[in-house]
Structures are given as structure tokens and as C-alpha cells.
Amino acid sequence: MNKQDTILKPGVPVALCSDHAGYKTKLALRTWLDQQGIAYKDFGTDSEESCDYPDFAHPCALAVERGECYPGVAICGSGEGISITLNKHQGVRAALCWRLAVARLCRQHNDANVLAMPGRFVTDEEAIQMLEAFLTTPFEGGRHQRRIDKIPVSPNE
């Protein structure tokens, strides 16, 4: 991967998190990130022992919102629970991806800042391909920016 053509920000680590069902996939992604020389911060979990995905998704989302990490990657069994939790944060646009084309489109059209994946339904190779695509696909802007601007909920609604 050419780090020049990426959404990575210099000096800012990628945020990682998973629950027990996404733990093995997260380890594969960590290995790939290490091989690429890409810094990351792992918000947990640290084993396959049953746990609750919100305990790891909320700290990950806060780090992305605050700009302490960018982008984020989150994995649970279906990918859905962790994605729902991440998207409760106004500054997060987590996209649940299970195919390479979806990972590209969520960056191009939605400017997604967290990649969520279903650990039970993707292979390590597929997860790595999606992560690489997510990191190297730019946001197209234009008409898509208008839609992104309409996502946050104002306090009065």
C-alpha cells in the first residue's frame, strides 16, 4: 500500500476495536497494519472470552470524534451491533462492510470514518482487502457532501 494515497493522517493512529467474535479478525488486521508500518490504538477486547461490544465501541468512537485516532475499524460477529453503537456518536459515520465494493463505496459516497465488519462472515483475507480499500479510497465530495451535511441531528430535533 502506498501511504501517499491514503486517508491516514500523519501522526494519528488508526482506532481498532472488537468483541470476542471479532477478535481473531482484529488480530489479522493488526498483523497487516504492523507489516505496513501503520500505527494503531487497540481499544480491546483482548481475547475470545464473551464480552459486550459497546464497552469497546464507545471508546473507539470517542477517539475518532476527538481526532485522537483516524480512521477506525470495528469488528463483531455480525458487524451490526458494533456499527449501531458507533453510529450513536455524532462525529462517527461507521459503515458495515462485508464486500470489497461496499468498503470502497462507503468511502467514496459516505465519507465513512469507521469501517465495521462481520467477523463471523468474512475471511481474514477479505477483511484485509476491505481495510486496504477503505484506507486508499478518497471521498468524492460534490453531491455526496450535501448528503453528509444532513446526517447529524441537531439538539432541537
C-alpha positions as CSV (number, residue, x, y, z in Angstrom):
1,M,0.0,0.0,0.0
2,N,1.3,3.4,-0.9
3,K,0.9,5.6,2.2
4,Q,0.9,8.7,0.0
5,D,-2.5,7.8,-1.5
6,T,-4.4,7.2,1.8
7,I,-6.8,8.7,4.2
8,L,-4.4,8.2,7.0
9,K,-3.3,11.3,8.9
10,P,0.4,11.7,9.8
11,G,1.0,11.0,13.4
12,V,-2.6,9.9,14.0
13,P,-3.1,6.1,14.7
14,V,-6.0,4.0,13.4
15,A,-8.5,3.1,16.1
16,L,-9.3,-0.6,16.4
17,C,-11.9,-2.4,18.5
18,S,-13.7,-5.7,18.5
19,D,-15.8,-8.0,20.7
20,H,-14.9,-11.7,21.2
21,A,-16.4,-12.7,17.9
22,G,-14.3,-10.2,16.0
23,Y,-11.1,-10.8,18.0
24,K,-9.4,-13.2,15.5
25,T,-10.2,-10.9,12.6
26,K,-8.8,-7.9,14.5
27,L,-5.6,-9.8,15.1
28,A,-5.2,-10.4,11.4
29,L,-5.8,-6.7,10.7
30,R,-3.2,-5.8,13.4
31,T,-0.6,-8.0,11.8
32,W,-1.3,-6.4,8.4
33,L,-1.1,-2.9,9.9
34,D,2.2,-3.8,11.5
35,Q,3.5,-5.1,8.2
36,Q,2.5,-1.8,6.5
37,G,4.1,0.3,9.3
38,I,0.7,1.8,10.2
39,A,0.2,2.9,13.8
40,Y,-2.9,1.9,15.6
41,K,-4.5,2.0,19.0
42,D,-6.4,-1.1,20.1
43,F,-9.4,-0.4,22.4
44,G,-10.0,-4.1,23.0
45,T,-11.1,-6.8,23.6
46,D,-8.0,-8.9,24.2
47,S,-9.4,-12.4,24.0
48,E,-12.2,-14.6,22.7
49,E,-13.9,-14.6,26.1
50,S,-17.5,-13.4,25.8
51,C,-17.9,-9.6,26.3
52,D,-20.1,-6.7,25.3
53,Y,-19.2,-4.8,22.1
54,P,-20.4,-1.3,23.4
55,D,-17.6,-1.4,26.1
56,F,-15.0,-1.2,23.2
57,A,-17.0,0.7,20.5
58,H,-17.7,3.8,22.6
59,P,-14.0,4.5,23.5
60,C,-13.1,3.8,19.9
61,A,-15.8,6.2,18.6
62,L,-14.8,8.9,21.1
63,A,-11.2,8.7,19.9
64,V,-12.3,9.2,16.3
65,E,-14.7,12.0,17.2
66,R,-11.9,13.8,19.1
67,G,-9.4,13.3,16.3
68,E,-7.1,11.2,18.5
69,C,-7.4,8.4,16.0
70,Y,-8.4,8.2,12.3
71,P,-10.0,6.2,10.8
72,G,-11.5,3.5,12.9
73,V,-12.0,-0.2,12.4
74,A,-14.5,-2.3,14.4
75,I,-15.5,-5.9,14.3
76,C,-18.1,-8.0,16.0
77,G,-19.9,-11.2,15.0
78,S,-22.4,-9.7,12.6
79,G,-20.8,-6.3,12.4
80,E,-24.2,-4.8,13.1
81,G,-24.2,-4.3,16.9
82,I,-20.8,-2.6,16.9
83,S,-21.9,-0.4,13.9
84,I,-25.1,0.6,15.6
85,T,-23.2,1.6,18.8
86,L,-20.5,3.5,16.9
87,N,-23.2,5.5,14.9
88,K,-24.7,6.8,18.2
89,H,-21.8,9.2,18.1
90,Q,-22.5,12.4,16.1
91,G,-18.9,12.5,14.8
92,V,-18.9,8.9,13.5
93,R,-20.0,7.5,10.2
94,A,-19.5,3.8,10.6
95,A,-20.2,1.7,7.6
96,L,-20.9,-2.0,7.9
97,C,-19.0,-3.7,5.0
98,W,-19.0,-7.3,4.0
99,R,-17.7,-7.0,0.4
100,L,-14.9,-5.1,-1.2
101,A,-17.2,-3.0,-3.3
102,V,-19.1,-1.8,-0.3
103,A,-15.9,-0.8,1.5
104,R,-15.0,1.4,-1.5
105,L,-18.4,2.9,-1.9
106,C,-18.8,3.8,1.8
107,R,-15.6,5.9,1.4
108,Q,-16.5,7.4,-2.0
109,H,-20.1,8.3,-1.2
110,N,-20.4,8.4,2.6
111,D,-17.0,9.6,3.7
112,A,-17.2,6.8,6.3
113,N,-14.7,7.2,9.1
114,V,-15.1,3.8,10.7
115,L,-15.0,0.5,8.9
116,A,-17.3,-2.1,10.6
117,M,-17.1,-5.7,9.6
118,P,-18.8,-9.0,10.5
119,G,-16.0,-11.2,11.9
120,R,-18.1,-14.4,11.5
121,F,-18.9,-13.8,7.8
122,V,-15.6,-12.5,6.3
123,T,-12.3,-14.3,5.9
124,D,-9.1,-12.7,7.2
125,E,-8.1,-12.1,3.5
126,E,-11.4,-10.4,2.8
127,A,-11.1,-8.2,5.9
128,I,-7.6,-7.1,4.9
129,Q,-8.7,-6.3,1.3
130,M,-11.6,-4.2,2.7
131,L,-9.3,-2.4,5.1
132,E,-6.8,-1.6,2.4
133,A,-9.6,-0.3,0.1
134,F,-11.1,1.7,2.9
135,L,-7.7,3.3,3.6
136,T,-6.9,4.2,0.0
137,T,-10.3,5.3,-1.3
138,P,-10.9,9.0,-1.3
139,F,-14.3,10.7,-0.6
140,E,-15.7,12.1,-3.9
141,G,-17.4,15.1,-2.3
142,G,-19.7,17.0,-4.6
143,R,-23.3,15.9,-4.3
144,H,-22.3,13.4,-1.7
145,Q,-21.1,16.2,0.7
146,R,-24.6,17.8,0.7
147,R,-25.9,14.4,1.9
148,I,-23.2,14.0,4.6
149,D,-24.1,17.5,5.9
150,K,-27.6,16.4,6.5
151,I,-26.7,13.4,8.7
152,P,-26.0,15.0,12.2
153,V,-29.1,15.5,14.4
154,S,-29.4,19.0,15.9
155,P,-30.1,19.2,19.6
156,N,-33.5,20.7,19.0
157,E,-34.8,17.8,17.0
